[in-house]
Amino acid sequence: MVIGSKVSSKRYIWLRVPRTATVAYGKIFFPDGNYEHTHSNYFYERDRYGELPAFSVVRNPYDRFVSSVKHIYKQQLVNGTSGKYKFTIPFTDTKTLYTFFETNLKVLRDIDNNVEHKRIFQTEDLSFVKMFFRLQKNFVGYSQVKVFKYEELEEFNYWIQTELGLDTGKVSILNSSSEELSHINFSSDEFKELTYKLFEEDYKFFGYVQH
């Protein structure tokens, strides 16, 4: 979607990477909440709006993965197991969840192209789940996109204030799932190594260090 600057005539495409505070910043960019809650890559948005500069936020792959899994679990609890939430992920215990991801690692690394994901998640509609396994690089890893890091949001806030002329003083991180899945040990070495295997390209492309 496009955001116009209040201090210049510039227009920018805002690219929303899942689990990078997009809900919080959506309230800054669109106070009335009237915008598309979509997660598209740069070229999709460029084809819609033209050759505009773009900006986005990425996050440490490990923290984003943990946040994603907790969010997936939370949304299924809230919305039930129908429609796009009708999928299977074994959240029962640490070993079972880890084994699920490790066993299906090859498919998850190629979530957009591998048809096996329908069998693995036992669903025909992965519109909700698959976006959390898509590489951040595939959303925003292009020269036309100015990328900020979630871990350095002060820099992002300053850019918003100076380039877009918007007030970030009241920004607060919303839609948190930090309390979910407290019975799962995501801090184990196995889970950290699993995250690296899943998102190795993101670690390298954005300069993140493996946990």
Salt bridges, closest charged atoms under 4 A:
GLU36 OE1 - ARG48 NH2 2.75
GLU45 OE2 - ARG48 NH1 3.74
ASP47 OD1 - ARG46 NH2 3.50
GLU102 OE2 - LYS197 NZ 3.55
ASP112 OD1 - LYS130 NZ 3.75
ASP112 OD1 - ARG134 NH2 2.84
GLU116 OE1 - ARG119 NH2 2.63
GLU124 OE1 - LYS118 NZ 3.76
GLU200 OE2 - LYS204 NZ 2.77
GLU201 OE1 - LYS137 NZ 3.21
